């Protein structure tokens, strides 16, 4: 049998990414928030936040990696809809092949020795945590405990939307996870990174302003780069540009501000005060800043996979630079993408 590290390197969804020195463990954990009852009536009114956790593990040769369907659970119909919306005309057989594909993660894997930085992932509205599974696995293999936080309504019957209540809900959920993870095994809570896609980027920017322990913030075409997101930022009681000092990484498809959802780079250009990196990935779409870009076999092309592989590489290098003070990562970010042989990418930075 192949060792887990070999299996991990061969994970089909990794689109050519190279694994780090650790195998990847996975578990889910329901966090219970008693301060915000989810229902007005009933015996158990607790608001439950079911987070997904990837962590650095020790190789176990007698274990098989999880199939992708383990992430999806009972949400196969929603997965099918998401894949079709991203351009994949899938039938039941093809969907079954996707859910049966091995991932890079192992359940109940023994934990690696050491203390590892914590990275929190935020998804968009109504977006399950599996849409970032490849990047979460990838970071865990390089020595990060990674937690994906699902969007959960503030209260039953009050759906999430692009509004201040949603942002406040996401901010408090992030803070709940930070609090609960202080007792999680082998986590260095004082080395904390935030990664977000879509509207969660607004909440992450605000958490960074509230919490000086945040060491890095990465935006994957997140809301802090759009007009709607910047307006939500400015509306928040927590908005304080003087505190936007953590290193910041923003990746998007273009510097053009005209799109179906108009962009705004006011946060990056004029609010953000820490070391900042702006990565333009030409030709990408909003969905390509998620792992959906790597799990669609029907219409995916080598170019799409290449772009996603480079996005993951830059996010990991940024985290290594900002959280681990890795000189190799700093050197990597100092070199223009074309000198690395990466075409179609533009990286700008501010000290």
Secondary structure as UniProt FT lines:
FT   HELIX           4..9
FT   HELIX           12..14
FT   TURN            15..16
FT   STRAND          23..33
FT   TURN            34..35
FT   STRAND          47..57
FT   TURN            61..62
FT   HELIX           68..72
FT   TURN            73..74
FT   HELIX           76..85
FT   TURN            86..87
FT   HELIX           92..99
FT   STRAND          105..107
FT   STRAND          116..122
FT   TURN            125..126
FT   HELIX           129..132
FT   HELIX           133..141
FT   TURN            142..143
FT   STRAND          144..149
FT   TURN            156..157
FT   HELIX           164..180
FT   HELIX           181..183
FT   TURN            185..186
FT   STRAND          187..197
FT   TURN            198..199
FT   HELIX           200..210
FT   TURN            212..213
FT   STRAND          214..220
FT   HELIX           223..225
FT   HELIX           227..235
FT   TURN            237..238
FT   HELIX           241..243
FT   STRAND          247..252
FT   HELIX           267..271
FT   STRAND          276..281
FT   TURN            282..283
FT   HELIX           286..289
FT   HELIX           292..295
FT   TURN            297..299
FT   HELIX           302..324
FT   HELIX           327..334
FT   HELIX           337..340
FT   TURN            343..344
FT   STRAND          345..350
//
